[in-house]
Amino acid sequence: LAAESLRPDVILLDIGMPDLNGYDTCRLIRQQPRGNEVFIVAVSGYGQKEDQQRAQEAGFNQHLTKPVEVEVLIQVLSRLF
């Protein structure tokens, strides 16, 4: 996984990706040695309560609905640094 070699602090991860969706990708990242240290934000076109719950169950720290407003993203990231 790129997350393992790049060692990011934050990942913005789209849910609707081809081949491997964002939920499964998040689960794989969490299984890596440093996986629980990364703050992972789900980015999705779906923002219902069920969608947010599914993201939380997959291991995401935060769920943002597209289009993501820059101010909202700044607020989320400012809590980390």
N, C-alpha and C positions, 0 to 999 in steps of 0.2 A: 504494500500500500504506500502511496505517496505520503500520507500522513506520518508514517513511521520514519521515512527517510528525511522528510522536510522538518519534522518536529514543530509544527505550528502551535501557537498559544490559542488561536481561535480558528474555527472552520465555519464558513457559511456554506451549508450543504443543501442543495436543491433536492426535493423529495422525488420529483418526477424525472428520473434519469433513465436512459435506456439500459438494458441488460441487468444492472444491479440498482435497485431503487435506493433512495436516501435512507430509509429505515434500516435496510440490511447493511448499507455502508456504515452507518452509525454504529450498529452492533459490532461489525468487524473492527472498527477503530477502537471501540471500548475494550475489545479483547486483546489489544496490543499492550506491551509492557507499560507504555506511557499513556495509554488510551484514556484513563480516567483523569488525567491532568489537563486535557484539552477541553476548552469550552466550545461546544458544538451547537450551532444555531440552525434550526430547520427553516428553510425558505420554501414556501408552498403557495400555490394558488388556492388552496383550500384552507379555510380558517375557522371551521365549525369546532365546537367543543370536542367532538369525537376525533377530529383531526389533531387537535392539540394534545389530547389524551394519548393517541397512538404515537405521537412524536415523543412524548414523555416516557412512555413504555419502552420505546426503542433506545432510549438513553440520551436524547437531546436535552440540553440545558435550557433552551429557549425555542419558541416557535414564532416565526414572523410570517405574515401573509403578504403575498405579492399584490401589487407592487409595494416594496418596502420603502417607507419614507426615510430619508437620510437622517432626519431628526430622531426617529425612533431607534435606528441602528446606533446612532451616537449615544443615546441614552443607555442602551443595552451594553455597549462596549465601555462606556465611562465607568460603569460599576466594577469593571474588571481591573482597570489600571489607575 
